Amino acid sequence: MADQGAFERATGRGLEDDSGKPRYLRYQRNLMLPHCGSSVLEVGAGTGEFAAHVTGLQRHVLTDVDPDAAQYMKQRFADRPEVEVRTLDLAEQPELEQPVETAMAINVLEHIDDDATALRSLSRLVAPGGTIVLWVPGYQQLYGEFDRLVGHVRRYTPETMRSAIRRAGLTVRVAKPVNFLGALAWWAAVRKGGSNAPNKRLVRIYDRFVVPVTEATEKVVPAPFGQSILGVAQVPAG
């Protein structure tokens, strides 16, 4: 984008860019997409890095609070007829003309003071019985200068994720830590090393060598702790 939008300037979201982590994004998709229906609303989609590799949906609504990000995605996905792009702010009680089966928020909820109210607003955009799939940073012990710079209010545990979902009036389907090896690397770099921005060379090494091992291991052994928390909430059936 030629210029950062207001949200990106305020939160430093450029630091959270995942475009250089193709294996990590695949790992993320493999964990999240099984919980999604055929129509998906993605909140805080940024430049659409996650969505760029999601195919087969009947409807994919990409949203961001930043108008510049939305405009960029309109150009990027102009040849994808199933993709709709719009600006959306959870704080303003957003509406959709037609609800989706699944709402997805990747690294969004941790920026919001009242997370339960945000989830409640999001649930109104989902058809009865549908799902909300969440990916958030895990464990306050990993909170460092990077989190402060990008505007993280908190990091989650499975327990605090369950609490937010229940306070929103939703049912917890999944609340679990993921990316155990990533948590160890994060602790070493951010908490002990004091890093306030990703080292691109180390990120590439992590993506190439650590992520495949993490994915293979977690298929066999549940992560006891993780860099992120995967949450799945179900909207009441009616």
QUINORGI-V841028 format. One record per residue. RES is the residue in one letter. PSI is psi in degrees with one decimal (none if undefined). Layout:
# QUINORGI-V841028
RES_PSI ; RES_PSI
This chain:
# QUINORGI-V841028
M_145.1 ; A_-35.7 ; D_146.9 ; Q_143.1 ; G_177.8 ; A_-41.9 ; F_-42.9 ; E_-38.5 ; R_-37.8 ; A_-34.8 ; T_-9.6 ; G_33.1 ; R_-20.8 ; G_-27.5 ; L_-21.8 ; E_11.1 ; D_129.2 ; D_10.0 ; S_-23.3 ; G_15.1 ; K_67.9 ; P_-37.4 ; R_-36.8 ; Y_-43.9 ; L_-37.9 ; R_-43.8 ; Y_-45.0 ; Q_-47.2 ; R_-41.2 ; N_-28.2 ; L_-33.1 ; M_-41.1 ; L_-30.0 ; P_-16.9 ; H_6.1 ; C_148.2 ; G_-164.4 ; S_-11.3 ; S_127.5 ; V_134.9 ; L_122.1 ; E_119.9 ; V_137.5 ; G_43.2 ; A_-12.7 ; G_-118.6 ; T_3.5 ; G_24.0 ; E_-41.0 ; F_-46.8 ; A_-25.2 ; A_-24.3 ; H_15.2 ; V_117.8 ; T_166.0 ; G_-0.2 ; L_149.7 ; Q_-32.5 ; R_131.2 ; H_107.7 ; V_114.4 ; L_128.4 ; T_156.4 ; D_149.7 ; V_-20.7 ; D_114.6 ; P_-33.0 ; D_-40.7 ; A_-42.3 ; A_-41.9 ; Q_-41.2 ; Y_-44.1 ; M_-32.6 ; K_-40.3 ; Q_-42.0 ; R_-38.0 ; F_24.5 ; A_-25.3 ; D_12.1 ; R_98.6 ; P_-22.9 ; E_-9.3 ; V_129.3 ; E_143.6 ; V_136.5 ; R_160.6 ; T_145.9 ; L_133.4 ; D_116.1 ; L_-22.8 ; A_-10.5 ; E_26.4 ; Q_66.3 ; P_160.0 ; E_152.7 ; L_143.7 ; E_-34.7 ; Q_124.8 ; P_160.4 ; V_165.1 ; E_-27.8 ; T_136.0 ; A_140.5 ; M_134.8 ; A_115.1 ; I_116.6 ; N_49.7 ; V_-48.4 ; L_-31.3 ; E_-13.3 ; H_-8.3 ; I_127.4 ; D_-53.0 ; D_84.8 ; D_-34.0 ; A_-41.1 ; T_-38.9 ; A_-42.4 ; L_-37.2 ; R_-42.5 ; S_-40.9 ; L_-37.3 ; S_-25.1 ; R_-13.9 ; L_-1.4 ; V_139.0 ; A_150.2 ; P_134.0 ; G_-4.1 ; G_-174.6 ; T_155.3 ; I_121.3 ; V_125.4 ; L_141.6 ; W_117.3 ; V_158.2 ; P_145.6 ; G_141.9 ; Y_118.7 ; Q_-23.6 ; Q_-21.2 ; L_-1.6 ; Y_127.1 ; G_-167.0 ; E_-35.4 ; F_-45.7 ; D_-43.1 ; R_-43.0 ; L_-35.9 ; V_5.1 ; G_27.7 ; H_122.3 ; V_-35.0 ; R_166.3 ; R_152.5 ; Y_160.3 ; T_168.0 ; P_-36.4 ; E_-44.7 ; T_-28.9 ; M_-46.0 ; R_-41.2 ; S_-46.4 ; A_-41.9 ; I_-45.2 ; R_-38.8 ; R_-24.1 ; A_-2.5 ; G_22.6 ; L_167.2 ; T_134.4 ; V_123.4 ; R_-39.4 ; V_137.9 ; A_97.5 ; K_151.2 ; P_147.4 ; V_159.2 ; N_60.6 ; F_-46.7 ; L_-33.8 ; G_-35.2 ; A_-40.6 ; L_-42.7 ; A_-40.1 ; W_-44.1 ; W_-43.3 ; A_-40.6 ; A_-42.0 ; V_-48.9 ; R_-47.6 ; K_-38.7 ; G_-16.5 ; G_18.4 ; S_139.0 ; N_11.5 ; A_147.1 ; P_139.7 ; N_114.6 ; K_-35.1 ; R_-43.7 ; L_-33.9 ; V_-42.3 ; R_-41.7 ; I_-45.3 ; Y_-45.3 ; D_-38.5 ; R_-39.3 ; F_-36.1 ; V_-42.3 ; V_-45.5 ; P_-37.9 ; V_-42.2 ; T_-47.9 ; E_-44.3 ; A_-41.0 ; T_-43.1 ; E_-12.4 ; K_-20.8 ; V_-42.7 ; V_120.1 ; P_139.6 ; A_129.0 ; P_-13.1 ; F_154.8 ; G_161.1 ; Q_-27.5 ; S_164.8 ; I_130.0 ; L_124.7 ; G_140.1 ; V_122.0 ; A_146.7 ; Q_133.7 ; V_139.4 ; P_143.7 ; A_-15.4 ; G_none
